[in-house]
């Protein structure tokens, strides 16, 4: 089993240097796809499953086998280490369950990283808190991480990259899953799902409850404490041999936890996000084409409340509602030889009542159309690309072209390159923080190239070079009350590489390295080293993963270097019952993964013990 199946990228400014470096070190993993996984019914982005040699974009795939082996508590564990070019915030002791959650890809975070579920965006207009931990481990079929702009495929939100979560479709008959764990800071987590499939469809229901007291961060007790409850429903039903209909709804409630416990002058501060995501879609699939029409709505209620001696402080806790409604349609022609042509259309309307009644507008909308094609030439060359045109109420028309090429030298060696332009549609709130407000989209130009080499013993080496420049970049700067800034032009580049190496039948390993040269950025380490090792047999799973990050690009704030070692062990006590121990930050080193608001290093060891029961 190739557990550490993660594709990596690399980057340099000097193209000649990039070429020399790439040819020196060998080929790149273009796309690692678990081809055995059933394609989800909603696929507006990727219409045809391709091999990694057919993909010019850099995509890392974390499969269900991988997540089972990791036995992650939530998705932050799956993305925290082992994926060069990607940084995951652990601003709270259990990752995304608390405050300060987020992703960074290639030095850009928050609104620059899009999060999709089954091909549909789930966060409101790229709000910087994308709550991906609402999906239980068993509900996820795979996670695909695209590093670098993906505006052509994903729209004007994925300028830094995209995290695609694909949920599973239950097989015929009943299936079930339950996991419960408890650990440090009075943290408990219980989640499970039930699925049932029949000849023409399936239903999948999951629920999760996570409760923690958090950790004391200098008197602000509530920075991570919360009680989080999620419920998800996914339904698919075939209408006839060609047409099917589907629905997915996800709802989250986050409430203050045991307020009466925090007395004697202790202030509890809670930043909550209650979300509801809903999508209904109609699909048509034939041997010659497939089509999708989807209507979705994402609602987000932000609440920041303070409590003193268990009582809410007057004037805090007023909800601020954001809402995004969209229509998505696409049609793909499937031609011989794996060649495809796709046309698509999106319409999105966004509202933000935080600014209702003020001079700033509280509603906006934009429309986008795109054409995308993939064409093979002989047995060795494949070219893909297209163009997306976006028109918004508050900005002029933007055109985003992309083109990529893959050259397969032989079955074990693939070379690739990709270039294009991208832009990001700012949230309504962005311009309210600027000295000179503007709603002009952020502009990006990007180029990358890479190699992938697979060896006869199952080892795989991947390396990529990337470069990006742009204008009008909006980034976070330390401190509340002035945390947005229009930095103007920027020029970033980097190198990312990984080696997956099987040591024995039961032991596998990986080594990864990322170097980034960042002119203008959110706080992101310029050097990241990853190291991991896993043992796997019929009864036991164990793995250790280490990440060393240094030379933060915003070192003027504080030295954010850190070295973190995580470990997980699982034992199959019975056919369907596994017992596990999961420890994040084994050495209990105080650290912070990246600093947006001048936070103190405060992430400590978190140990969880629990069980997992599975029925298929």
C-alpha positions as CSV (number, residue, x, y, z in Angstrom):
1,X,0.0,0.0,0.0
2,X,1.4,3.4,-1.0
3,X,0.2,5.2,2.1
4,X,2.1,8.4,1.6
5,X,0.7,9.1,-1.9
6,X,1.1,12.8,-1.9
7,X,2.1,14.8,-5.0
8,X,4.5,17.7,-4.4
9,X,5.6,20.8,-6.2
10,X,8.6,22.9,-6.6
11,X,9.4,26.4,-7.5
12,X,12.1,28.9,-8.6
13,X,12.3,32.3,-10.3
14,X,15.0,31.6,-12.7
15,X,13.6,29.3,-15.4
16,X,17.0,28.1,-16.4
17,X,17.7,27.2,-12.8
18,X,14.4,25.5,-12.6
19,X,15.1,23.4,-15.6
20,X,18.5,22.4,-14.4
21,X,17.1,21.6,-10.9
22,X,14.3,19.5,-12.3
23,X,16.5,17.5,-14.7
24,X,19.0,17.0,-11.8
25,X,16.6,15.5,-9.3
26,X,14.1,13.6,-11.6
27,X,10.4,13.5,-12.4
28,X,7.3,14.8,-10.7
29,X,4.1,13.2,-9.4
30,X,1.5,14.9,-11.6
31,X,-1.6,13.4,-10.0
32,X,-2.0,10.6,-7.5
33,X,-5.6,9.3,-7.9
34,X,-7.2,6.3,-6.2
35,X,-8.8,5.0,-9.3
36,X,-10.7,2.3,-7.3
37,X,-12.8,5.0,-5.6
38,X,-16.3,5.6,-7.0
39,X,-16.6,9.0,-8.6
40,X,-19.1,11.2,-6.6
41,X,-22.3,12.1,-8.4
42,X,-21.4,15.8,-8.4
43,X,-18.4,16.5,-10.5
44,X,-18.5,20.0,-12.1
45,X,-14.7,20.2,-12.0
46,X,-13.2,16.8,-12.9
47,X,-15.3,15.0,-15.4
48,X,-13.0,12.0,-16.3
49,X,-10.8,10.1,-13.9
50,X,-7.2,10.4,-15.3
51,X,-3.9,8.9,-14.4
52,X,-1.3,11.1,-12.9
53,X,0.6,11.3,-16.1
54,X,-2.4,12.9,-17.8
55,X,-2.8,15.8,-15.4
56,X,-0.8,19.0,-15.8
57,X,-1.9,20.5,-12.5
58,X,-0.3,19.6,-9.3
59,X,-2.7,17.6,-7.2
60,X,-2.1,15.6,-4.0
61,X,-4.7,12.9,-3.2
62,X,-5.3,11.6,0.3
63,X,-7.3,8.4,-0.1
64,X,-9.6,6.6,2.3
65,X,-6.9,4.0,2.9
66,X,-4.5,6.8,3.8
67,X,-6.9,8.4,6.3
68,X,-7.6,5.0,7.9
69,X,-3.9,4.5,8.4
70,X,-3.5,8.0,9.8
71,X,-6.6,7.6,11.9
72,X,-7.0,11.3,11.9
73,X,-9.1,13.0,14.5
74,X,-10.1,15.6,11.9
75,X,-8.8,16.8,8.5
76,X,-6.1,19.0,10.1
77,X,-4.3,15.8,11.0
78,X,-4.4,14.6,7.4
79,X,-3.0,17.9,6.0
80,X,-0.8,19.2,8.9
81,X,2.4,17.4,7.8
82,X,3.5,15.4,4.8
83,X,2.2,17.8,2.2
84,X,4.9,20.2,1.1
85,X,3.6,23.6,0.2
86,X,0.6,23.3,2.5
87,X,0.4,24.7,6.0
88,X,-2.5,24.0,8.4
89,X,-3.3,26.1,11.4
90,X,-3.3,24.5,14.8
91,X,-4.3,27.7,16.6
92,X,-6.4,25.6,19.0
93,X,-5.6,22.3,20.6
94,X,-7.8,20.2,18.4
95,X,-7.3,21.9,15.1
96,X,-10.3,23.2,13.2
97,X,-12.6,22.7,16.1
98,X,-11.6,26.0,17.7
99,X,-10.6,29.4,16.7
100,X,-7.9,30.5,14.2
101,X,-8.5,27.7,11.8
102,X,-7.4,27.8,8.2
103,X,-5.2,26.6,5.4
104,X,-2.3,28.1,3.6
105,X,-1.0,27.0,0.2
106,X,2.2,28.5,-1.2
107,X,2.2,31.4,1.2
108,X,-1.4,32.5,0.7
109,X,-4.2,31.7,3.1
110,X,-7.9,32.2,3.9
111,X,-9.9,33.7,1.0
112,X,-7.2,32.6,-1.5
113,X,-7.8,28.8,-0.7
114,X,-11.1,27.4,-2.0
115,X,-12.8,24.5,-0.3
116,X,-15.2,22.3,-2.2
117,X,-17.3,19.2,-1.3
118,X,-18.2,16.9,-4.2
119,X,-17.3,19.7,-6.6
120,X,-19.5,22.4,-5.0
121,X,-18.0,25.3,-2.9
122,X,-19.0,25.1,0.7
123,X,-17.7,28.3,2.4
124,X,-19.4,31.6,1.9
125,X,-17.4,33.6,-0.6
126,X,-14.1,32.1,0.6
127,X,-14.6,33.2,4.2
128,X,-11.3,32.4,5.9
129,X,-12.8,29.8,8.3
130,X,-13.8,26.9,6.1
131,X,-15.2,24.3,8.4
132,X,-14.1,21.1,6.8
133,X,-14.0,19.1,10.0
134,X,-17.8,18.5,10.0
135,X,-17.3,15.4,7.8
136,X,-16.4,12.2,9.7
137,X,-13.4,10.1,8.7
138,X,-15.7,7.4,7.3
139,X,-17.8,9.8,5.3
140,X,-14.8,11.0,3.3
141,X,-13.8,9.0,0.2
142,X,-10.8,11.1,-0.7
143,X,-9.3,14.6,-0.3
144,X,-7.7,16.2,-3.4
145,X,-5.4,19.2,-2.7
146,X,-4.6,21.3,-5.8
147,X,-1.5,23.5,-5.2
148,X,-1.4,26.6,-7.3
149,X,-4.2,28.6,-9.1
150,X,-7.2,26.6,-10.3
151,X,-9.4,29.4,-11.5
152,X,-10.3,27.7,-14.8
153,X,-11.7,24.6,-13.1
154,X,-12.9,26.0,-9.7
155,X,-13.7,29.6,-10.4
156,X,-12.4,32.9,-9.0
157,X,-11.7,31.6,-5.5
158,X,-9.0,29.1,-5.9
159,X,-6.1,31.4,-6.7
160,X,-3.7,29.8,-4.2
161,X,-5.1,26.3,-4.4
162,X,-8.2,24.1,-3.8
163,X,-9.1,21.5,-1.2
164,X,-11.6,19.1,-2.7
165,X,-13.4,16.7,-0.3
166,X,-15.3,13.9,-2.0
167,X,-17.8,12.0,0.2
168,X,-18.5,8.3,-0.3
169,X,-21.5,6.7,-1.9
170,X,-22.7,3.7,0.2
171,X,-22.6,0.3,-1.5
172,X,-25.7,-1.9,-1.7
173,X,-27.0,-2.8,1.7
174,X,-26.4,-1.3,5.1
175,X,-23.1,0.2,6.4
176,X,-22.2,1.9,9.6
177,X,-19.4,3.6,11.4
178,X,-18.9,5.0,14.9
179,X,-15.9,6.5,16.7
180,X,-15.5,7.9,20.2
181,X,-12.5,9.4,21.8
182,X,-11.5,11.5,24.8
183,X,-8.3,13.3,25.7
184,X,-6.5,16.4,27.1
185,X,-8.4,19.6,28.0
186,X,-11.5,17.5,28.7
187,X,-11.9,17.0,25.0
188,X,-14.5,14.4,23.8
189,X,-15.4,13.6,20.3
190,X,-18.2,11.2,19.1
191,X,-19.1,10.8,15.5
192,X,-20.6,8.2,13.2
193,X,-22.6,7.6,10.1
194,X,-25.1,5.2,8.6
195,X,-25.4,4.4,4.9
196,X,-27.8,2.3,2.9
197,X,-27.6,1.6,-0.8
198,X,-30.1,0.1,-3.2
199,X,-30.1,-0.7,-6.9
200,X,-31.0,2.9,-8.0
201,X,-29.6,5.1,-5.2
202,X,-28.2,5.5,-1.7
203,X,-28.5,7.6,1.5
204,X,-25.8,8.6,3.9
205,X,-26.3,10.3,7.2
206,X,-23.5,11.4,9.6
207,X,-23.4,13.2,12.9
208,X,-20.6,14.6,15.0
209,X,-20.3,16.2,18.4
210,X,-17.0,17.7,19.7
211,X,-16.6,19.3,23.1
212,X,-13.5,20.8,24.7
213,X,-12.6,23.2,27.4
214,X,-9.7,24.3,25.2
215,X,-6.5,25.5,26.8
216,X,-5.8,28.6,28.9
217,X,-4.1,31.2,26.7
218,X,-3.2,33.8,29.2
219,X,-6.7,34.4,30.8
220,X,-8.7,34.3,27.5
221,X,-10.1,30.9,28.4
222,X,-12.6,30.7,25.6
223,X,-10.2,31.1,22.7
224,X,-10.6,27.4,21.9
225,X,-13.4,26.1,24.1
226,X,-16.5,25.1,22.4
227,X,-19.3,22.5,21.9
228,X,-19.6,21.8,18.2
229,X,-22.4,19.7,16.7
230,X,-22.7,18.7,13.0
231,X,-25.2,16.7,10.9
232,X,-24.9,15.8,7.3
233,X,-27.3,14.1,4.8
234,X,-26.5,12.9,1.3
235,X,-29.1,11.3,-1.0
236,X,-28.8,10.1,-4.6
237,X,-31.5,8.5,-6.7
238,X,-31.5,7.4,-10.4
239,X,-34.4,8.6,-12.4
240,X,-33.6,6.4,-15.4
241,X,-30.5,4.9,-17.1
242,X,-29.2,8.3,-17.9
243,X,-30.6,10.8,-15.4
244,X,-30.2,11.0,-11.6
245,X,-30.9,13.5,-8.9
246,X,-29.0,14.2,-5.7
247,X,-29.1,16.3,-2.6
248,X,-26.6,17.1,0.2
249,X,-27.2,19.3,3.3
250,X,-24.8,20.0,6.1
251,X,-25.6,22.0,9.3
252,X,-23.3,23.0,12.1
253,X,-24.0,24.5,15.5
254,X,-21.3,25.8,17.8
255,X,-22.1,26.9,21.3
256,X,-20.2,28.2,24.3
257,X,-19.2,25.3,26.6
258,X,-20.2,25.2,30.3
259,X,-20.2,28.9,30.9
260,X,-20.8,28.6,34.6
261,X,-17.4,26.9,35.0
262,X,-15.5,30.1,34.1
263,X,-15.9,32.2,37.2
264,X,-13.6,34.3,39.5
265,X,-13.1,37.1,36.9
266,X,-12.1,34.8,34.0
267,X,-13.1,36.2,30.7
268,X,-14.4,33.7,28.1
269,X,-14.3,34.9,24.4
270,X,-16.1,32.8,21.9
271,X,-15.9,33.2,18.1
272,X,-18.5,31.0,16.6
273,X,-19.6,30.0,13.1
274,X,-22.9,28.3,12.5
275,X,-23.2,27.2,9.0
276,X,-25.7,25.5,6.7
277,X,-24.7,24.3,3.2
278,X,-27.3,22.9,0.9
279,X,-27.1,21.7,-2.7
280,X,-29.4,19.9,-5.1
281,X,-28.2,18.6,-8.4
282,X,-29.4,16.9,-11.5
283,X,-27.0,14.7,-13.4
284,X,-27.0,13.1,-16.9
285,X,-24.4,10.5,-17.9
286,X,-24.0,8.6,-21.2
287,X,-21.2,7.0,-23.0
288,X,-20.6,10.1,-25.0
289,X,-21.2,12.9,-22.5
290,X,-22.2,14.0,-19.0
291,X,-24.0,17.0,-17.7
292,X,-24.7,18.7,-14.4
293,X,-27.0,21.3,-13.1
294,X,-26.7,22.3,-9.4
295,X,-28.2,24.9,-7.2
296,X,-26.5,25.6,-3.9
297,X,-26.8,27.9,-0.9
298,X,-24.2,28.5,1.8
299,X,-25.2,30.4,5.0
300,X,-22.8,31.5,7.7
301,X,-23.6,33.2,11.0
302,X,-20.6,34.7,12.7
303,X,-20.8,35.4,16.4
304,X,-18.1,36.8,18.7
305,X,-19.3,37.0,22.3
306,X,-17.5,37.6,25.6
307,X,-18.5,36.1,28.9
308,X,-17.4,37.2,32.4
309,X,-18.1,34.9,35.4
310,X,-20.4,32.9,33.1
311,X,-22.5,35.9,31.9
312,X,-22.4,37.4,28.4
313,X,-21.0,40.9,28.3
314,X,-23.5,43.4,27.0
315,X,-23.0,44.5,23.4
316,X,-21.3,41.3,22.3
317,X,-22.6,38.3,20.5
318,X,-24.7,39.9,17.8
319,X,-24.8,37.6,14.8
320,X,-23.4,38.7,11.5
321,X,-24.9,36.8,8.6
322,X,-23.4,36.1,5.3
323,X,-25.1,34.2,2.5
324,X,-24.1,32.9,-0.9
325,X,-26.4,31.4,-3.5
326,X,-25.2,29.9,-6.7
327,X,-26.2,28.1,-9.9
328,X,-23.7,25.8,-11.6
329,X,-24.1,24.1,-14.9
330,X,-21.7,22.3,-17.2
331,X,-21.7,19.8,-20.1
332,X,-18.8,17.6,-21.1
333,X,-18.3,15.7,-24.4
334,X,-16.3,12.5,-23.9
335,X,-14.3,11.8,-27.0
336,X,-12.0,8.8,-27.9
337,X,-8.6,8.5,-26.3
338,X,-9.6,10.2,-23.1
339,X,-10.1,13.5,-24.8
340,X,-12.8,15.9,-23.4
341,X,-14.4,19.3,-24.0
342,X,-16.3,21.0,-21.3
343,X,-18.5,24.2,-21.3
344,X,-19.8,25.6,-18.1
345,X,-21.6,28.5,-16.4
346,X,-21.8,29.9,-12.9
347,X,-24.0,32.6,-11.3
348,X,-23.4,33.7,-7.7
349,X,-25.1,36.2,-5.5
350,X,-23.5,37.1,-2.2
351,X,-24.9,39.2,0.7
352,X,-23.4,40.4,4.0
353,X,-25.6,42.0,6.6
354,X,-22.6,43.2,8.6
355,X,-22.6,46.3,6.5
356,X,-26.3,46.7,5.9
357,X,-27.4,50.3,6.3
358,X,-23.8,51.7,5.8
359,X,-22.2,53.4,2.8
360,X,-20.7,50.0,1.8
361,X,-22.9,47.8,-0.4
362,X,-24.1,44.7,1.3
363,X,-25.0,42.6,-1.8
364,X,-23.0,41.7,-4.9
365,X,-23.2,39.2,-7.7
366,X,-21.0,37.9,-10.5
367,X,-21.4,35.6,-13.5
368,X,-18.8,33.4,-15.1
369,X,-18.6,31.1,-18.2
370,X,-15.7,28.8,-19.2
371,X,-14.6,26.4,-21.9
372,X,-12.1,23.7,-21.1
373,X,-10.5,20.9,-23.2
374,X,-8.0,18.1,-22.9
375,X,-6.4,16.6,-26.1
376,X,-3.8,13.9,-26.5
377,X,-1.3,13.9,-29.3
378,X,0.1,10.4,-29.9
379,X,1.1,8.3,-27.0
380,X,3.3,10.8,-25.2
381,X,1.8,14.3,-25.2
382,X,-1.4,15.7,-23.7
383,X,-2.4,19.4,-23.7
384,X,-5.2,20.8,-21.6
385,X,-6.5,24.2,-20.9
386,X,-9.1,26.8,-21.6
387,X,-10.4,30.2,-20.6
388,X,-12.9,31.5,-18.0
389,X,-14.6,34.9,-18.3
390,X,-16.1,36.5,-15.2
391,X,-18.3,39.6,-15.0
392,X,-19.3,41.2,-11.7
393,X,-21.4,44.1,-10.5
394,X,-18.5,45.8,-8.8
395,X,-15.6,45.1,-11.2
396,X,-15.0,45.0,-14.9
397,X,-14.9,41.7,-16.9
398,X,-11.9,39.5,-16.2
399,X,-10.5,36.8,-18.5
400,X,-8.5,33.9,-17.0
401,X,-6.7,31.7,-19.6
402,X,-4.8,28.5,-18.6
403,X,-2.8,26.0,-20.6
404,X,-0.9,22.9,-19.5
405,X,1.1,20.1,-21.1
406,X,2.2,16.7,-20.0
407,X,4.9,14.7,-21.7
408,X,5.1,11.0,-20.8
409,X,8.7,10.0,-21.5
410,X,8.0,6.4,-20.5
411,X,5.4,4.7,-18.2
412,X,7.5,5.6,-15.2
413,X,8.5,9.2,-16.1
414,X,6.3,12.2,-16.7
415,X,7.2,15.9,-17.3
416,X,4.7,18.7,-17.1
417,X,4.2,22.5,-17.3
418,X,1.3,24.8,-16.7
419,X,0.8,28.6,-17.1
420,X,-2.0,31.0,-16.9
421,X,-3.7,34.0,-15.3
422,X,-6.0,34.1,-12.3
423,X,-7.9,36.5,-10.2
424,X,-9.9,36.6,-6.9
425,X,-13.2,38.3,-6.4
426,X,-12.8,40.0,-3.0
427,X,-15.4,39.6,-0.2
428,X,-17.5,42.6,0.5
429,X,-15.7,43.1,3.8
430,X,-12.3,43.3,2.3
431,X,-12.6,46.9,1.1
432,X,-13.9,48.1,4.4
433,X,-10.5,47.6,6.0
434,X,-8.4,49.4,3.4
435,X,-7.0,52.9,3.5
436,X,-8.1,53.2,-0.2
437,X,-11.1,50.9,-0.6
438,X,-11.3,49.0,-3.9
439,X,-13.3,46.0,-5.1
440,X,-10.9,45.4,-8.1
441,X,-10.1,41.7,-8.2
442,X,-6.6,40.6,-7.2
443,X,-4.6,39.7,-10.3
444,X,-2.2,36.7,-10.6
445,X,0.1,35.4,-13.3
446,X,1.5,31.9,-12.6
447,X,3.8,29.3,-14.1
448,X,4.9,25.9,-12.9
449,X,6.8,22.8,-14.2
450,X,7.6,19.5,-12.7
451,X,8.7,15.9,-13.0
452,X,7.4,12.6,-11.5
453,X,9.4,9.4,-11.3
454,X,8.1,6.0,-10.3
455,X,10.4,3.2,-9.5
456,X,10.1,-0.6,-9.8
457,X,10.2,-1.1,-6.0
458,X,7.1,1.1,-5.6
459,X,9.0,4.3,-4.6
460,X,7.9,7.6,-6.1
461,X,9.8,10.9,-6.4
462,X,8.0,14.2,-7.2
463,X,9.3,17.7,-7.6
464,X,7.8,20.9,-9.0
465,X,9.0,24.5,-9.5
466,X,6.5,27.4,-9.4
467,X,6.4,31.1,-9.8
468,X,3.6,33.6,-9.3
469,X,3.4,37.4,-9.5
470,X,0.4,39.7,-9.2
471,X,-1.2,43.0,-8.3
472,X,-3.6,44.3,-5.7
473,X,-3.0,41.5,-3.3
474,X,-5.1,41.8,-0.1
475,X,-3.3,40.2,2.9
476,X,-3.7,40.1,6.7
477,X,-1.4,42.1,8.9
478,X,-1.1,41.7,12.7
479,X,-3.6,43.1,15.1
480,X,-7.3,43.5,15.2
481,X,-8.8,46.7,13.8
482,X,-6.5,46.9,10.8
483,X,-5.9,43.4,9.7
484,X,-6.4,43.9,5.9
485,X,-4.0,45.6,3.6
486,X,-3.7,46.1,-0.1
487,X,0.0,45.3,-0.7
488,X,0.1,46.0,-4.4
489,X,2.5,44.0,-6.5
490,X,4.2,40.8,-5.4
491,X,6.6,38.2,-6.8
492,X,6.7,34.7,-5.1
493,X,8.3,31.5,-6.1
494,X,9.2,28.1,-4.5
495,X,10.4,24.6,-4.7
496,X,8.5,21.5,-3.4
497,X,9.6,17.9,-3.5
498,X,8.7,14.6,-1.9
499,X,10.0,11.0,-1.9
500,X,7.7,8.1,-1.0
501,X,9.7,5.0,-0.2
502,X,8.6,1.5,0.8
503,X,11.2,0.1,3.2
504,X,9.7,-3.4,3.7
505,X,6.4,-5.2,3.1
506,X,5.0,-3.6,6.3
507,X,7.0,-0.3,6.6
508,X,6.7,2.7,4.3
509,X,8.2,6.2,4.6
510,X,8.3,9.7,3.1
511,X,10.6,12.7,3.0
512,X,9.5,16.1,1.9
513,X,10.9,19.6,1.5
514,X,9.5,23.0,0.6
515,X,11.4,26.2,0.0
516,X,9.5,29.4,-0.7
517,X,10.7,32.8,-1.7
518,X,7.9,35.2,-0.7
519,X,7.9,38.9,-1.2
520,X,4.4,39.6,0.0
521,X,2.6,37.0,1.9
522,X,0.6,36.0,4.9
523,X,2.9,34.5,7.6
524,X,4.3,31.3,6.1
525,X,7.5,29.4,6.8
526,X,10.1,29.7,4.0
527,X,11.5,26.2,4.7
528,X,9.5,23.2,5.6
529,X,10.9,19.7,6.2
530,X,8.6,16.6,6.5
531,X,9.5,13.1,7.6
532,X,7.2,10.2,8.2
533,X,7.2,6.5,8.8
534,X,4.4,3.9,9.0
535,X,4.0,0.3,10.0
536,X,1.0,-1.6,8.8
537,X,-0.1,-5.2,9.1
538,X,-3.4,-7.1,9.5
539,X,-3.7,-6.2,13.2
540,X,-1.7,-3.0,13.8
541,X,-1.2,0.4,12.3
542,X,1.3,2.9,13.6
543,X,2.9,6.0,12.2
544,X,5.0,8.9,13.2
545,X,5.1,12.2,11.3
546,X,7.5,15.1,11.9
547,X,7.3,18.7,10.5
548,X,10.1,21.2,10.9
549,X,9.2,24.8,9.8
550,X,11.6,27.7,10.0
551,X,12.3,31.2,8.7
552,X,8.8,32.6,8.7
553,X,8.3,35.1,6.0
554,X,6.9,37.5,8.6
555,X,9.7,37.0,11.1
556,X,9.5,40.7,12.1
557,X,6.5,39.7,14.2
558,X,8.2,36.9,16.1
559,X,10.3,33.8,15.5
560,X,7.7,31.2,14.6
561,X,10.1,28.3,13.9
562,X,8.7,25.0,15.2
563,X,9.4,21.2,15.2
564,X,6.3,19.0,15.8
565,X,6.2,15.2,16.1
566,X,2.8,13.5,15.9
567,X,2.1,9.8,16.5
568,X,-0.8,7.4,16.1
569,X,-1.3,3.7,17.0
570,X,-4.3,1.5,16.2
571,X,-5.0,-2.1,17.1
572,X,-7.7,-4.3,15.6
573,X,-9.2,-5.9,18.7
574,X,-12.0,-7.6,16.7
575,X,-13.0,-7.9,13.1
576,X,-15.0,-4.6,13.2
577,X,-13.5,-3.0,16.3
578,X,-10.3,-1.0,16.5
579,X,-8.7,0.7,19.5
580,X,-6.4,3.7,19.0
581,X,-4.2,6.3,20.6
582,X,-3.5,9.6,18.8
583,X,-1.0,12.1,20.1
584,X,-0.4,15.5,18.5
585,X,2.8,17.3,19.5
586,X,4.4,14.4,21.4
587,X,7.2,16.6,22.8
588,X,4.6,19.2,24.1
589,X,6.5,22.1,22.5
590,X,4.7,25.4,22.6
591,X,4.3,26.6,19.0
592,X,2.0,28.2,16.6
593,X,1.8,27.1,13.0
594,X,1.2,30.6,11.5
595,X,0.5,33.9,13.0
596,X,-2.2,36.2,11.7
597,X,-2.9,38.4,14.6
598,X,0.3,38.5,16.7
599,X,-0.8,35.4,18.8
600,X,1.5,33.9,21.3
601,X,2.8,30.3,20.6
602,X,0.2,28.2,22.5
603,X,-0.4,24.9,20.8
604,X,0.4,22.1,23.3
605,X,0.3,18.3,23.3
606,X,-3.1,16.7,22.7
607,X,-3.6,13.0,23.4
608,X,-6.7,11.2,22.5
609,X,-7.7,7.6,23.1
610,X,-10.8,5.9,21.7
611,X,-12.4,3.2,19.6
612,X,-13.7,2.8,16.1
613,X,-16.4,0.4,15.0
614,X,-17.2,-0.3,11.3
615,X,-19.8,-2.4,9.6
616,X,-19.8,-3.1,5.9
